[in-house]
Amino acid sequence: MSGFLDRAKEQARQGLEAGRQKVDEVQQQRAGNDLLKKLGAAYYAERRGSGTPDATQSALTALEAHISSHGDGFLHG
């Protein structure tokens, strides 16, 4: 019986860890999508005359930092 409980505990632990990893992945994808959206908005504002090149560059730098840290998987849908 003890062996069964140990296996069940280990499976539960593995399931929780997999769930945490998936939540982290989803959060990183959302953060990447938000940064990409901010870059698009900054670029659009700059092109329309109400934004600045500095704001666009700042958004691009933030997006590049995110990609360096977490990869570009969110760009591939």
C-alpha positions as a LaTeX table, in Angstrom:
\begin{tabular}{lrrr}
\hline
Residue & $x$ (\AA) & $y$ (\AA) & $z$ (\AA) \\
\hline
Met1 & 0.00 & 0.00 & 0.00 \\
Ser2 & 2.84 & 2.36 & 0.83 \\
Gly3 & 4.37 & 1.90 & $-2.61$ \\
Phe4 & 1.05 & 2.76 & $-4.23$ \\
Leu5 & 0.75 & 5.97 & $-2.18$ \\
Asp6 & 4.33 & 6.95 & $-3.02$ \\
Arg7 & 3.65 & 6.48 & $-6.73$ \\
Ala8 & 0.41 & 8.45 & $-6.46$ \\
Lys9 & 2.21 & 11.30 & $-4.65$ \\
Glu10 & 4.93 & 11.36 & $-7.30$ \\
Gln11 & 2.38 & 11.43 & $-10.13$ \\
Ala12 & 0.51 & 14.25 & $-8.41$ \\
Arg13 & 3.76 & 16.19 & $-7.96$ \\
Gln14 & 4.64 & 15.70 & $-11.64$ \\
Gly15 & 1.16 & 16.81 & $-12.66$ \\
Leu16 & 1.42 & 19.96 & $-10.56$ \\
Glu17 & 4.83 & 20.77 & $-12.01$ \\
Ala18 & 3.53 & 20.30 & $-15.56$ \\
Gly19 & 0.61 & 22.57 & $-14.74$ \\
Arg20 & 2.92 & 25.26 & $-13.37$ \\
Gln21 & 5.08 & 25.09 & $-16.49$ \\
Lys22 & 2.04 & 25.48 & $-18.72$ \\
Val23 & 0.81 & 28.48 & $-16.72$ \\
Asp24 & 4.27 & 30.07 & $-17.02$ \\
Glu25 & 4.27 & 29.48 & $-20.78$ \\
Val26 & 0.85 & 31.07 & $-21.18$ \\
Gln27 & 1.87 & 34.07 & $-19.06$ \\
Gln28 & 5.02 & 34.57 & $-21.13$ \\
Gln29 & 3.03 & 34.34 & $-24.38$ \\
Arg30 & 0.58 & 36.94 & $-23.10$ \\
Ala31 & 3.41 & 39.22 & $-22.04$ \\
Gly32 & 5.02 & 38.85 & $-25.46$ \\
Asn33 & 1.76 & 39.56 & $-27.22$ \\
Asp34 & 1.24 & 42.66 & $-25.07$ \\
Leu35 & 4.72 & 43.93 & $-25.92$ \\
Leu36 & 4.14 & 43.28 & $-29.60$ \\
Lys37 & 0.86 & 45.19 & $-29.42$ \\
Lys38 & 2.60 & 48.11 & $-27.69$ \\
Leu39 & 5.26 & 48.15 & $-30.41$ \\
Gly40 & 2.58 & 48.25 & $-33.09$ \\
Ala41 & 0.74 & 51.05 & $-31.33$ \\
Ala42 & 3.96 & 53.06 & $-30.90$ \\
Tyr43 & 4.89 & 52.58 & $-34.55$ \\
Tyr44 & 1.40 & 53.55 & $-35.70$ \\
Ala45 & 1.42 & 56.66 & $-33.50$ \\
Glu46 & 4.84 & 57.61 & $-34.83$ \\
Arg47 & 3.72 & 57.21 & $-38.44$ \\
Arg48 & 0.56 & 59.26 & $-37.79$ \\
Gly49 & 2.60 & 62.08 & $-36.25$ \\
Ser50 & 1.45 & 61.71 & $-32.66$ \\
Gly51 & 4.23 & 59.40 & $-31.50$ \\
Thr52 & 7.98 & 59.61 & $-31.24$ \\
Pro53 & 10.84 & 57.47 & $-32.54$ \\
Asp54 & 11.99 & 57.15 & $-28.92$ \\
Ala55 & 8.70 & 55.54 & $-27.89$ \\
Thr56 & 8.92 & 53.12 & $-30.81$ \\
Gln57 & 12.52 & 52.26 & $-29.96$ \\
Ser58 & 11.63 & 51.76 & $-26.31$ \\
Ala59 & 8.82 & 49.36 & $-27.25$ \\
Leu60 & 11.15 & 47.50 & $-29.62$ \\
Thr61 & 13.84 & 47.22 & $-26.94$ \\
Ala62 & 11.33 & 45.81 & $-24.44$ \\
Leu63 & 10.12 & 43.26 & $-27.01$ \\
Glu64 & 13.67 & 42.22 & $-27.88$ \\
Ala65 & 14.50 & 41.77 & $-24.19$ \\
His66 & 11.44 & 39.56 & $-23.77$ \\
Ile67 & 12.43 & 37.48 & $-26.79$ \\
Ser68 & 15.97 & 37.10 & $-25.46$ \\
Ser69 & 14.66 & 35.86 & $-22.14$ \\
His70 & 11.71 & 33.74 & $-23.21$ \\
Gly71 & 12.05 & 33.03 & $-26.93$ \\
Asp72 & 9.85 & 34.05 & $-29.81$ \\
Gly73 & 7.29 & 31.25 & $-29.67$ \\
Phe74 & 4.44 & 33.73 & $-29.27$ \\
Leu75 & 5.26 & 35.14 & $-32.73$ \\
His76 & 4.48 & 31.82 & $-34.39$ \\
Gly77 & 0.86 & 31.62 & $-33.29$ \\
\hline
\end{tabular}
